[in-house]
Amino acid sequence: MVRIILIRHGETNWNLQGRYQGQEDTRLSEKGFAQAGLLAQGLKNVHLDLCISSPLKRSFLTCKACADLHHLPVHSDKRLTEINHGAWEGELACEIQAHYPEEFKKWHTEPHKVQMPGGENLEDVRKRARAAFDEYAEKYEGQTILVAAHDAVNKAIICDLLGLDMSHFWHIKQDNACINVLEYNEGVWRAVLLNSTTHLGYLFSGVEQAGL
């Protein structure tokens, strides 16, 4: 069996602003660094054999916070890079909606049918992420791997491993610094944990445990 602990990077300032990041190499916000620290603490007693990250700083530094507590290096895999939003990168959601009203509407209703202007589509992301995960499953038998990536990448690969096509993209939620656990055994992938944020102090985004 191969176990993959799939995480999303901590918060960035562009996350806060509602600005599309894509492959722009944005940095973690102050809160994002704190989330990375809490994530690392949440995983400090979990055995890890290997740490792999998207090369983008927000993901790599989140992964490094975890890897440092295990005295492991972080390996970079460009197949984990966030979706290329093309002309949408750096734009606020409201600006995209104003300039690309039909495409923006379709992105939120039929995401599998959207080709980002000058960028990628979800099938592009699914293919490269799946190639990475298939390689990990083949190479790292019996190991537990920490994989750090991004919102669209995580949603696409989780859908794919569960046998869902990209029309189900918005059915998966990925909060900043969340934890997912996926296992591969005898040709079958299964989800053990999805979008866990209890290490951050709340059960799901916007609601702290003390308020439940």
C-alpha positions in Angstrom: 0.0 0.0 0.0 1.0 3.6 -0.6 -0.4 6.4 1.5 -0.4 10.0 0.3 -1.0 12.8 2.7 -2.2 15.6 0.3 -2.1 19.1 1.6 -3.0 22.5 0.2 -0.8 25.5 0.8 -1.5 28.1 3.5 -3.3 31.4 2.9 -1.8 34.0 0.6 -2.7 37.7 0.3 -4.2 37.0 -3.1 -6.4 34.4 -1.5 -7.6 37.1 0.9 -8.2 39.5 -2.0 -10.1 37.0 -4.1 -7.4 37.4 -6.8 -6.8 34.4 -9.2 -3.2 33.2 -8.6 -2.8 30.2 -11.0 0.9 29.9 -11.7 1.9 33.3 -10.4 4.4 32.6 -7.6 2.7 34.4 -4.8 3.9 34.2 -1.2 2.2 33.1 2.0 0.5 35.8 4.1 1.3 36.1 7.8 -1.7 33.9 8.5 -0.6 31.5 5.8 2.8 31.0 7.6 1.0 30.4 10.9 -1.3 27.9 9.2 1.8 26.1 7.8 3.2 25.9 11.3 -0.1 24.5 12.7 -0.2 22.0 9.8 3.4 20.9 10.6 2.4 20.4 14.3 -0.6 18.4 13.2 1.6 16.0 11.2 4.7 15.9 13.5 3.8 12.5 15.0 2.8 11.0 11.6 5.5 9.0 10.0 6.6 10.4 6.6 9.1 8.8 4.2 9.1 11.5 1.5 8.0 15.1 0.9 7.0 16.3 -2.6 5.7 19.7 -3.5 4.7 22.0 -6.3 7.6 24.3 -7.1 5.5 27.4 -6.3 6.6 29.1 -3.1 3.3 29.0 -1.3 3.1 25.3 -1.6 6.9 24.6 -1.2 7.2 26.6 2.0 4.1 25.0 3.5 5.6 21.6 2.7 9.0 22.6 4.1 7.4 23.6 7.4 6.2 20.0 7.7 9.3 18.4 6.3 11.6 20.3 8.7 10.1 18.6 11.7 10.8 15.2 10.1 14.3 16.2 9.0 13.4 15.5 5.4 14.2 17.4 2.2 11.4 18.7 -0.1 11.4 17.4 -3.6 9.8 19.5 -6.3 7.5 18.2 -9.0 6.2 20.6 -11.6 3.3 18.4 -12.4 1.8 19.6 -9.1 1.8 23.2 -10.1 -1.5 25.1 -9.9 -3.7 25.4 -13.0 -2.5 28.0 -15.5 -5.3 30.6 -15.5 -3.8 32.4 -18.4 -5.3 35.9 -18.8 -7.2 35.6 -15.5 -4.0 35.4 -13.4 -3.6 38.4 -11.2 -7.3 39.5 -11.7 -9.9 39.8 -9.1 -13.0 37.6 -9.5 -15.2 40.7 -10.1 -12.8 41.8 -12.9 -12.9 38.4 -14.6 -16.7 38.4 -14.3 -16.8 41.8 -16.0 -14.4 40.9 -18.8 -15.3 37.3 -19.4 -18.9 37.0 -18.2 -19.9 33.8 -20.1 -16.6 32.0 -19.4 -16.8 33.0 -15.7 -20.3 31.8 -15.3 -19.4 28.5 -17.0 -16.4 28.1 -14.8 -18.7 28.0 -11.8 -21.4 25.8 -13.4 -19.6 23.6 -16.0 -15.9 23.9 -15.1 -15.0 20.9 -17.3 -16.0 22.8 -20.4 -13.8 25.9 -19.7 -10.5 26.6 -21.5 -8.7 29.3 -19.7 -7.8 32.1 -22.2 -4.1 31.6 -22.8 -4.0 28.9 -20.1 -5.1 25.3 -19.2 -8.3 23.4 -18.8 -9.1 21.0 -16.0 -8.3 18.0 -18.2 -4.8 19.3 -18.6 -4.4 19.5 -14.8 -6.0 16.1 -14.3 -3.6 14.4 -16.7 -0.4 15.8 -15.2 -1.5 15.3 -11.6 -2.7 11.7 -12.4 0.7 10.9 -14.0 2.4 12.1 -10.9 0.2 10.1 -8.5 0.5 6.9 -10.7 4.3 7.3 -10.5 4.2 7.7 -6.7 2.0 4.6 -6.4 4.4 2.6 -8.5 7.7 3.8 -7.0 6.9 4.2 -3.3 5.3 0.9 -2.2 4.9 0.7 1.5 5.7 4.4 2.1 3.8 7.4 3.3 4.3 10.5 1.1 3.5 14.1 1.9 2.4 15.9 -1.2 1.8 19.6 -1.2 -0.2 21.3 -4.0 -3.0 23.7 -4.8 -6.8 24.1 -4.8 -7.5 23.1 -8.5 -4.8 20.4 -8.5 -6.1 18.8 -5.3 -9.8 18.9 -6.5 -8.9 17.5 -9.9 -6.8 14.6 -8.6 -9.3 13.7 -5.8 -12.1 13.6 -8.3 -10.1 11.5 -10.7 -8.9 9.0 -8.1 -12.5 8.6 -6.9 -13.8 7.9 -10.4 -15.5 11.3 -10.8 -15.1 13.4 -14.0 -14.2 17.1 -13.9 -17.8 18.1 -13.9 -17.7 17.3 -10.2 -14.8 19.7 -9.6 -16.8 22.1 -7.3 -18.2 19.1 -5.3 -14.7 18.9 -3.6 -13.7 21.6 -1.1 -10.1 22.4 -0.3 -9.4 24.9 2.5 -6.0 26.5 2.9 -3.6 24.2 4.8 -6.1 21.3 4.8 -5.2 17.6 5.0 -6.4 14.8 2.8 -5.3 11.2 3.1 -5.5 8.9 0.0 -4.4 5.3 -0.1 -3.5 3.0 -3.0 -3.7 -0.7 -2.6 -3.9 -3.5 -5.2 -4.9 -1.1 -8.0 -7.6 0.7 -6.0 -7.5 4.3 -4.7 -9.6 5.2 -1.7 -10.2 8.4 0.3 -9.5 8.1 4.0 -9.7 11.8 4.9 -10.8 14.9 3.0 -10.3 18.6 3.7 -9.5 18.2 7.4 -8.8 21.5 9.2 -9.0 20.4 12.8 -5.3 21.1 13.2 -6.1 24.7 12.5 -8.5 24.9 15.4 -11.8 24.5 13.5 -13.9 21.7 12.0 -14.6 23.5 8.8 -13.8 27.0 7.5 -15.4 29.9 9.2 -16.4 28.0 12.3 -14.0 27.6 15.2 -14.4 24.5 17.4 -15.1 26.7 20.5 -18.2 28.0 18.8 -19.6 24.6 17.9 
